[in-house]
Amino acid sequence: MVGEQIRSGRSTRRDGPSTATADAAPAGEPADEVVVVGRGPIASAVAAAWGEHVRTVDELPAESPQDAIAGATVVVLVAHPGDLVASPVKGRRERETAVVAHTQRVLGAARAVGARHVVAIGSAVVHGAWADRPVIHDVDPLPRADESVREGLVGDLLAAEAVLERARRRKAPLVTVLRPAAVVGVGIDTFVTRHFEAPRLLTVRGAVRQWQFVHVEDLAAAARFAVAHRLAGVLTVGADDVLEPAQVEAAAGMRRVELAAATAFGTAERLHRVGVLPAPASELAFVVYPWTVAADRLREAGWAPRWSSAACLDVLLEGVQGRVAVAGRRVGTRDAAALGAAGAAVALIGTAAVWRQARARRRP
């Protein structure tokens, strides 16, 4: 089980192609015509995984969506926060309505053009994160989300998944939902990657936050693997290894700042109420609590990731090098509004805590 595969050493990217990237159309069958609906690094990686017979569309227009994917046998919808940019001026209801409408358009258009398989790329954040959270398996039901969670990007993903769940009950097309661990790679910018831009790693007292990642190339390969092996339903995706906090701190060269949960979440909520943090404080849970995935069905079918969590962490750290997310920088900008509270909260809460601790040490 993934949660038990904790390695003490530094692992690296595996050499050679993975099982997933080697799959192609069986002999005698025509190659799939693939349309990737989405923008950003994940959509680009998915398109690169197929290489040929693939085209990308940012989003399907309300008028004539079938024209945009005409001829497609496979449609990949990218709804992951790394590619999903939420408008800071839209309220929760308006955003959810837009997400639901777009997901319905993609599914409806896929059925209309006769596509055989739809793959939606979301995130395992829909399963939630909390102290002592057990490993997430493909068959695990989603926990009931409270209103604070539904307010942010997690709520957008849950809205899309509700539409996908209804579509999965139909006989055609096949519908697969990928729920990856924290994604890293060139251009990936999420509240998890921004956690490593803060001056300190924020931790919650009494919680052990183990880290699992998945490289965007492995995520894209998993999408292709699911199509080649006709895997429908929910598939979690993650690296083999899980990193302990001490390993992450040593690799990042960062010290931790430890706060009580009530202090961390209470401060984040107050900052959200006054408009400093545009997304809900609940998103902070995903950087201070674990949400490790098992990738059960993919592994049973023969899929294997090329990148370890340790190698993924190296990629993440290289990507954020020289960027600092501290109060006056990257907070309140369009990027911060789109990517949620966690990265900004780590900077604001963590920096404030460091200052408080420094003042305490200077007192006689």
C-alpha positions, 0 to 999 in steps of 0.5 A: 500500500502506498501509505506504507511505502515510505523511503528514507533515501532520496529517490530519482526519476526512473529511467526508460519509458513507463508501462503507461507511455508505451501503450498505443492502439492495438494492431488493426485498430485505427488510432484514436482522435483525441481532443483535450479540452482545457488550458495550461500545463496539464492540458499541454502534457496530456496532448504531448502524451498522445503526440499524434491525432490530438488537438486542444480546445480551451473550452467548448463554446455554448454555441455549436460545441460539437463542431469543436470536437467533431471526429473525436473518439476520446475527449479529455476534460482538464478541470484540475486547479493547475489549469483551472483559473477561477474569476475573482469577480465571480461568486460561488454560485456563478462559478459553480453554474459555469463549471456545471454548464461547461462540464455538461457541454463537454459530455453532451458534445462527446455523446453527440459526436460518438466519442467512446471515452471521456477522461476528466482530470480533477484532483484528490482534494475532493476527498478532503484532508485532515490530521491522521487522514487514511490513504485514499483509495479509488473506491472511497466515497467523497466526504460531505463538503461543508459550505466553506469548502464549496466556496473555493476551487474544491467546490468547483471540482465537486460541482464538476464531479457531480455532473460526471457521476451522473454521466458515469451511469450511462452505458456510453461513452465510458467516463473516467475521472482521474484524481491525482495527488499534488501535481508538479511540473513545469508551469504548475502553479497551485496552492501546494506549490506556493506552500514552498514559496513562503519563508517557512513551512507552516505546520499544525501542532500535533499533525504529521503531514506526509507528502506525496506528489505526481509529475504532470507527465505521469498524470498525462500518461495515466490518462492515456493508459486509462483509455488504452485499457478501457478503465472507467470510473474513478482512478487515483494517481500518485507516485510510489513513495511518500515523504516524511516531513523531515525529508521535505524540510531537508530537501527544501532547506526550509525551517518549519513554523508550528502553530496550533490548528485553531490559530492557523485556521482562525487567522486564515478565516479572519484574513478571508473575511476582510478580503486579504485572502480571496479563497476560503481558509479551508484550503489551508488543510491541503498543505498542513494535513495529508491526502495520500492516494493509493492508485489501486486500479491503475497499479493493478492494471500495470501502470507505473509512474516514472517519477518518485515523490522525491524527484517531484519535490526536486522539480517543484523546488527548482520551479519556485526558486527565487519566488517568495510569496510574502504578504506584499507579493503575489497576494491580492493579485489575479494569480492569488485570487485564482489559486486560493488561500493556502499559499497566501495564508502560509506566507501571511500566517507563517511570516507573522508567526516568525515575527512574533517568535522573534519578538518573544526571543528579544524580550528580556 
